[in-house]
Amino acid sequence: MNTIAFFGATGGCTNACLAYTLLNGYNARALARTPSKLTALLLTQPGITQKIISNQLEVIEGDATDVESVKKTLIISTDSNNTCTPVSSIISGVGGTGIMSFTRETSCQNSKFRVPALPHIELDNPHITEQTTRALLAALEQIAARFSSFEEYRAVAPRVTVISTTGNLPGSKDVGFWFRPMYNVLLPIPHADKLQMEKLLDKEAELGGDGVLAGGLVVVRPSFLMGDHLIPAREGEKEGQRVGLKGVRVGTERDPAVGYTIPRALVGKWIFEEVIRHGGAQWVGEKVTITA
Ligand SMILES: NC(=O)c1ccc[n+]([C@@H]2O[C@H](COP(=O)([O-])OP(=O)(O)OC[C@H]3O[C@@H](n4cnc5c(N)ncnc54)[C@H](OP(=O)(O)O)[C@@H]3O)[C@@H](O)[C@H]2O)c1
């Protein structure tokens, strides 16, 4: 059975995805700054028990900007020759904590000060997804170097799925018309961070089979997130079916699905069904917009 690595699983989308992953019998590894926060959130998910957590999930305490912690999360085991077995798939929903601000920083003659500005969201770390993406790529590079040849790494390279955002296309054309002013005024700081993440990944993905993303990259761009991490109580899922996703519209960068909002739990469900359960081959190399 495949083992999936999670980053940002105390966030709503990724926690929901992790819950579906565990409920469907997969093993998982999750990096968390506060492991007790992660397990407490998981235990609020319908059907998740302490037994499931103990049997199927390994929680690694650490920071996603730290390459060693990321590597520890990605490696399932190491043999006596120092060859390692990496996870089969990586899901990352890391993001900063937003704070509403009515001022912005400016500088004059080497001194910095703040001036009044339109309301906008600032982040506790405005470069968090860029930094965690750098750490992820560095960790994958170090893992690849432990294989005797690149072909050997390529055969087991994990599929990487990251949660980005809508709103970075010219004219915000993947955002519903009435939300565009709000996106432009409120969200430039978090969006600039996500754009940096996508640029780093684009550069690496261009290397194709010769890069550390040889297992394939899926970028998920959800519209404005609503709701919490909670998945609905078991819905009589049938193996192999994409259930519960009827209300989700999906597009790509060339032909985005334009909408306003999507529940976090539905983003987690989409990633579970499409990438984990069905392998995600259809979405590799795409920037997938999803909206409800
Ligand atoms: N809000 C929106 O409308 C919107 C729209 C599109 C996309 N997005 C993006 O979608 C993603 C998922 O959003 P969400 O609301 O479900 O989750 P979220 O609340 O943004 O969760 C962020 C996650 O990142 C983790 N994190 C932050 N810094 C970290 C670090 N240095 N090391 C390890 N973990 C770290 C947090 O862990 P802690 O519990 O330790 O803080 C948390 O698990 C985010 O990237 C978000 O920016 C948001």
The ligand as a Gaussian input file, in Angstrom:
#p B3LYP/6-31G(d) Opt

LIG

0 1
 N       -7.868000      31.347000       2.293000
 C       -8.160000      31.167000       1.027000
 O       -9.238000      31.568000       0.545000
 C       -7.206000      30.465000       0.124000
 C       -7.500000      30.394000      -1.216000
 C       -6.681000      29.655000      -2.046000
 C       -5.572000      29.012000      -1.516000
 N       -5.267000      29.120000      -0.200000
 C       -4.109000      28.337000       0.295000
 O       -4.569000      26.997000       0.438000
 C       -3.743000      26.301000       1.386000
 C       -4.634000      25.573000       2.384000
 O       -5.395000      26.534000       3.099000
 P       -6.145000      26.098000       4.455000
 O       -6.976000      27.281000       4.838000
 O       -6.742000      24.779000       4.273000
 O       -4.956000      25.889000       5.481000
 P       -4.234000      26.975000       6.409000
 O       -5.115000      27.307000       7.550000
 O       -3.690000      28.075000       5.557000
 O       -3.055000      26.055000       6.987000
 C       -1.718000      26.334000       6.769000
 C       -0.912000      25.144000       7.237000
 O        0.469000      25.445000       7.048000
 C        1.145000      25.066000       8.239000
 N        2.391000      25.807000       8.369000
 C        2.587000      27.137000       8.275000
 N        3.893000      27.415000       8.451000
 C        4.516000      26.237000       8.655000
 C        5.857000      25.858000       8.898000
 N        6.842000      26.773000       8.936000
 N        6.150000      24.547000       9.089000
 C        5.167000      23.602000       9.056000
 N        3.877000      23.899000       8.812000
 C        3.554000      25.194000       8.625000
 C        0.171000      25.377000       9.355000
 O        0.580000      24.722000      10.525000
 P        0.376000      25.325000      12.024000
 O       -0.866000      24.670000      12.532000
 O        1.607000      24.875000      12.738000
 O        0.257000      26.811000      11.898000
 C       -1.101000      24.810000       8.718000
 O       -1.101000      23.409000       8.859000
 C       -2.842000      27.364000       1.994000
 O       -1.606000      27.311000       1.359000
 C       -3.558000      28.661000       1.658000
 O       -2.666000      29.738000       1.579000
 C       -6.080000      29.808000       0.634000

